[in-house]
């Protein structure tokens, strides 16, 4: 009898906590890397892709309040083959960051790996679009790649861990909820 009552109590506690906790806030962010495309331009292998579903309403509110936010995108290009002998041709990390600049009354977006690295806009939506997209980025000179080989391109993105001053940790207590990391996205390339 006690065993039945305690297990019913546990199920009631689980159901109550599931009803009271906001589902999307505590769920792992479902951010994705999509639209991965490679091409050739000016003697380089180029890369384009998009990040989707990574801005949450809590992040947008914090950014509007002046909290800097950065996403790191890891890019690895390696020759396919036996694991110990897979030479990495490219192993780099891009950083895209946004911060509201009160003096300019605009969002400052810094895009590493982009020709026009620093951009300003008054619209948060435009800043989000810039941060979420990479178009035609030169990845590696074609002379470093062999036409009879196959290559594996891997991409992964993660939101930087935010370090707030002590006062803001109380105001933005939800900051730990925005941490995300995508799964590795893989694409095979044959020249």
N, C-alpha and C positions, 0 to 999 in steps of 0.2 A: 504494500500500500504506500509506503514511504517512497519507494523507488518510482512508482507511477506519478506521485505528486511532485517529486523533485524534477522528473523529466518534463512534466507539463509546465512547471514553473520556468525551466530553462527555455522551452519553446515559446512561452509567453514573453520572456525577456528578449529573446531574439526578434520576435515579431514586433514588439514595441520599439526596440532600438532601430529596426529597419524602417519603421514608419516615421520615427522622429528625425532620423539623420537624413540630410539632403543627399540624394543618391548621386547626382553628377559631381558634387563638390568633392566627395571622397573617393570616387572611382578614379582609376588611373586615366589620365588624359588620353584620348583616342587620336592623338596627332598622327599624321601620316605624311610620308614623302611620296608625292605622286608626279605623274607626267615627266618621268625621267627620259631625257633624249640626249643623244650624242650626235655630233656632227663634225665637219671639218671646215676650218676657216683660217686663212692666213698662215698655213703650214702647221696648224695646231689641231689637236682633238679638242672639241668644245663640249661643254656640259650645260644642260638646262634642266630645271626641276622646280617643283612647287612644294611648299609645306601647307597642309590643310588642317583645320580644326584644332589649332593650338592656342588661339586667343580666347580666354574665358572672360565673362563680364567682370570678375574680380580683378583680373590682370588689367583690363581696360581702365577700370576705376583707379587702380594704383598708378598706372602710367599717367593718367590725367592729373594725378596729385603730385607728380614729379619723381616717381620711383623709376630708376633706370632698369631696363629689362633687356637681356641679351639671350640670343640663341646661338649655340655652337653646332656647326654642321661638319661632321667628320667625313672625309672623302678618301677612299683607298682604291687605288687601281693596281692590280697585280696580275702577273702572267699566270695563267692556269697551269696546273701541273701537280706533281707530288708535293704534299704539304711542306716538308722541311725545305724544299728547294723552290718555293714560290717567291720570286723576287718582287718586292713592292716597288712599283715605278712611281706612284704618287701616294703620299701619306700626309695629308694636310687638313687643317681645320679652318673653316670660315667662321667669322663672328659677325652677326648682325645684331645691332643694338638700337634702342629707341629711348629717348628721354625728352620730357617736356621742358622746353627752355622758356622760362617766365619772362626773361628780358625781351626776347624776340616774339613772344606769344605764338610759338610754333613748336612742332615736334622736330627734334634733331635725330635723323636716322644715319647711322654709320654702318656702311656695308663693306666689309673687307673683301677683296677680290673683285671689286667693281671699279670701272674707270672713273666714274663720278662718285667717289667713296662717301662723301658727306652730303646729305640732302636735307632740306627743310620744307615742311608743309604745315598748313594750319589744320588739316583734316587728319584725324587719327586713322580713319579708314584707308587713306592713301599711304600713310606710314606703315600700316599693317600689310598692305599689298606689296610695298617695296621690300619689307623684311621677309615676306613669305615666298619670294620668287628669285630665282637665279636664271639669267638668260644668256646663253652663248659665252659662258666663262671659259677662257683658254685653260685647258687642263694639263696638257703635256704636248711638246713638239712631236709631230708625226715621225720625225727622223729617229726618235727614241723607241718607236714601236716597229715590230716586224710584221710584214703583211701575211705571213703564213702561220701566225700564232693567234691563239684565242686569249682574251683578257677578261678578268672579272672586276666589275666596278661595284663597290659597296658604299652605301650612304647611310648615315645615322645622324639624327638631330637630338639635342637635349637643351632644355632651358637652363640657363646658368642659375646656380644657387644664389639667392638674393641675400645680401648682408645689409640689414637695416640698422640705423642708429637705435639705441635702446627705447627711446620714446615711441618711435614708429612701430616697434615690434608689438606694442599694445594696440595701436591703432589698426595696423595691418596684420592682425593675428592669423589671417588666412593665407599668408604668403607661402607657407609650407605646402599648401594644397595645389600650388601651380607647378610644382616640379614635374617635369615630364621627360620622357626619353622615348624615342620611336624605336621600333624594331629595325634591324639592318635591312635595307632594301638592296637587292642584288640584281645586276644586269650583266649579261655576257656581251662582249664586244669582239667582233672578228673583222679585221681589216682586209 
